[in-house]
Structure formats: C-alpha cells, structure tokens
Amino acid sequence: AFGAQSGMGKSFYSTSASGSSIRSFRERAYVLNGAVVAATGIEDHESFVKAVEEGFSESNVGEAIVSTPSVFLGRESRVHAPSAGYTHVVLAFEGPKSSALANVIQQCINVGSEGALSGFVAPGVVGAYSGSAPADASSAVDALVSSITAAPSTAIVNRAKGLAKAQAMFALEGASSSLADVMTDSVLENSTFSAAEISAAYDSITAQDVAAAFDAMAKSSPAMASVGDLSSTPYQGSISAKFG
C-alpha cells in the first residue's frame, strides 16, 4: 500500500505479514460464498448463468456465513460547539418491525408535543428531535423523554393514524412509489400496493399496538445525539435511568 508521498507514494510494510498468512487470508476471504456477480447487457441470461457456473465450478465456496441479528444498544454522540449559540438534541430508539406503525408513532410525537418536537423514522429506528436555546436544553431533553415514556391518548393515536395514512396516500398519488413502499413495506406482503391496501394497513393499527410500541421504547436504552452549545445538555447516561 502507498500513501500520499511522491509519485508512487510511501510504501507501508507489515512486519507480521508472511506468504503463508497472505495465502491463508486469500483462501478464507476470496471465496464464492458471499460473492456477487453483476453484469449488464446480457441478451441470453441462461447462457450467461451457465458460463458463470462453469467458470467458477472449481472455485472455493468457503464456509457458510452465519448472520447474527443486530442489537440496538443506544449510546451517545456529542459535538460541543459553543459558538453555535443553539442546542440540537435527538433521541432514537429501536422501532417496531411494521413501518406503518413506526410512521404512526412519528405522528404521535408530533401531535402529542403540539409541534414542539419533531418525530422521525429511519429503517429500524424511531426518534424525536428538539432544538432550543442552550439554557433550555435540559427542559428540551425532559420533553423528549416524556414524548416516549408517556403513552399517547386514543385521540392522539387516531389523529396520528389519519396523518400517517394521508402522507402515504399522497406519496402514492404523487407517483412516489419508493416513498410509499418505505411507508408500507413491512405491512403489505407483496411489492405492489393500492390505495385500498395502504388504507387498510393503517386502519388495522390499534391504540393497543401503539401503546405497546411506546412501552417497548420506554423500556429500552436510547441513542442520543447532540450538537451545538452543550453546556447545559444532560448526558445520555443521566437520562437512561428514566428508561428501562
């Protein structure tokens, strides 16, 4: 390997490397198991597959890859920038498997806080954001905590369901199929969907489903990210005691 030194760079050597260790690594890593073959412009797919199978017939397959489920552990990331004059804080939790339910939870956070907080969703994650003056950061974090630990009322859930469903329907009507798919892919069994299916998916979510999802988040350790003037911002360790 070469670094950015001279025309060819500066070479770096590993004193522990040997011919046998390199060959051993190649035999373990450069195998068919886990490999991906990509091709474009193939007119005869069957012939191409046959050629690939014959070409790799004597290659080392390797050991089976054992996938382990990921575990949401929480943790914290802080970037202290006093000159920002503002404090941004996010709490995130492992979300439910149903993306439609996650979207309803997002809207519950928005509705329940009357716009003071911003709920958000990402694959496998649900969270809430708050921005405040540095002196109000502690109160802002308390509001974030309360938005998760206090289960929303039935009225809030019903309104949140309507908002989440409307967002998905607008995405579908606007031909944003990828967005609609993200909003419903864990609810619908196939990759195609209709307005009726989307509507039914959201209508099937009950207040008990939402309460159970909030309860699961309230019993877990959150991930916390903050940036700006953090002089008055609590640490993740200090708020974790409010969960679990």
Phi, psi and omega in degrees: 000151182230141176264186183276066179229121180060187183298318182263356182083176180260125183285147177239136183240145176253118182290339182270351182284145177214166179301319181292321181291323178294316178297321179296319178296317180298319181293329180278320189266322184269073182231169183286328181294115183097354180280156180233131176251122180239137180211152177229159177071025180274116180277323180248094185296317182298319179294323179295314180299318180296318179296321179294317180298318179291320182294329181254013185298331182256007180283155180287127181283319181089173181281152180295139179275122180265112181276135178248136181296142179286150181240126179280118186251351183086232181094182187213147174225126182231135174234103183275115179226084184304329182293345181295329180070013182208161182233127178245128182225139177230135169246134181228148183224159173295127184271170177290161180292331179280117179291331176295317177296321178298321179293325177292319178298318178304314181290328176299320178295316180296311183291315183297329180269000182055039176086358180288332178242161178239112175283155178211158176228149173214166181309113178080004186226142172230141181201183181219145181241146174218140174239141183204170170293149183307321182292339182260009185298320181297318178293324179295319178293321176300321178294321177298315179299314182296329181294341180257318185284337178261114181296138181290154178287167178299323180296318179294318180299315181297318179292320180296320177300316179297319180293316181295319179294318180297320179297318179293321180292320178297321179296320180293315181293332179274011178066020176269072185296327181294320179292316179296324179295317178299324183285341188228000192296333180271357179260316182272147186275343181236171185276354176254149183208159179236171178299322180295319180294317179297315180300316180294324180298317180283324179295332183285346180284128183256166176299328178293322177298316181293317180298320179295322179293317177296321180296320179296320178293320181293340180264004182248166178272126184279157167268141182229132176231135180217146180213147180117208177281104186257020183299333180242016183268124178297157176272158180302322181298329182282335180263346180298331180296341180277354179243166176092000000 
